[in-house]
Amino acid sequence: MEPDKYNPANTRVLLALSSMQMPYGKYKGRILCDLPEPYLAWMSRKGFPQGELGFLLSSLHEIKVNGLEYLLKPLKNKKPPE
């Protein structure tokens, strides 16, 4: 069976990364996808926070390390579906 080419869960993650603001720290208020890769690498070494934010930051780190940031550009500032 061929896997689904469209997965709404993946789309929600990408939309959240391109619209959600960092809630605390040095980059408070910055859109997650605009966080610099060195900051995400540092956070990866120290440990990502628990919960949704940690999952999103970990996902963003993988996106940036693998050069996939172009996936987020068309989605920037669009609201994720509820």
C-alpha positions as CSV (number, residue, x, y, z in Angstrom):
1,M,0.0,0.0,0.0
2,E,1.3,3.4,-0.9
3,P,1.7,5.8,2.0
4,D,-0.3,9.0,2.1
5,K,1.4,11.8,0.3
6,Y,-0.6,14.4,2.3
7,N,-0.4,14.1,6.0
8,P,-2.4,16.9,7.9
9,A,-0.3,16.3,11.0
10,N,2.9,17.2,9.2
11,T,1.2,20.3,7.7
12,R,0.1,21.5,11.2
13,V,3.7,21.1,12.4
14,L,5.1,23.2,9.5
15,L,2.4,25.8,10.0
16,A,3.1,26.0,13.8
17,L,6.9,26.4,13.1
18,S,6.2,29.2,10.7
19,S,3.7,31.1,12.9
20,M,4.3,30.4,16.6
21,Q,6.5,32.7,18.7
22,M,9.2,31.7,21.0
23,P,7.6,32.1,24.5
24,Y,10.8,32.8,26.5
25,G,14.5,33.4,26.6
26,K,16.9,35.3,24.5
27,Y,14.7,35.0,21.4
28,K,11.3,35.6,23.1
29,G,8.8,36.9,20.6
30,R,10.7,35.6,17.5
31,I,8.9,33.3,15.1
32,L,10.2,29.8,15.7
33,C,11.4,29.3,12.1
34,D,13.5,32.5,12.5
35,L,15.5,31.1,15.4
36,P,19.2,30.7,14.4
37,E,20.5,27.2,13.9
38,P,23.4,27.7,16.4
39,Y,20.7,28.4,19.1
40,L,18.8,25.2,18.2
41,A,22.1,23.2,18.2
42,W,22.9,24.6,21.7
43,M,19.4,23.7,22.8
44,S,19.8,20.2,21.3
45,R,22.9,19.7,23.4
46,K,21.3,21.0,26.6
47,G,17.9,19.3,26.0
48,F,14.8,20.5,24.4
49,P,11.9,21.5,26.7
50,Q,9.1,19.0,27.3
51,G,5.8,19.0,25.4
52,E,4.8,20.6,22.2
53,L,7.4,23.4,22.2
54,G,10.2,20.8,22.6
55,F,8.8,18.7,19.8
56,L,8.6,21.8,17.5
57,L,12.1,23.0,18.4
58,S,13.5,19.5,17.8
59,S,11.7,19.3,14.5
60,L,13.0,22.7,13.5
61,H,16.5,21.8,14.4
62,E,16.3,18.7,12.1
63,I,14.8,20.9,9.3
64,K,17.6,23.5,9.6
65,V,20.4,20.9,9.9
66,N,19.2,19.2,6.7
67,G,18.7,22.4,4.7
68,L,14.9,22.1,4.4
69,E,14.1,25.6,5.5
70,Y,12.5,26.3,2.1
71,L,9.6,24.2,3.2
72,L,8.7,26.9,5.8
73,K,9.0,30.0,3.7
74,P,5.7,29.7,1.8
75,L,3.9,29.1,5.1
76,K,5.3,31.9,7.2
77,N,2.7,33.9,9.0
78,K,-0.2,31.6,8.1
79,K,-2.3,30.4,11.0
80,P,-2.3,26.6,11.8
81,P,-5.7,24.9,11.6
82,E,-7.3,24.4,15.0
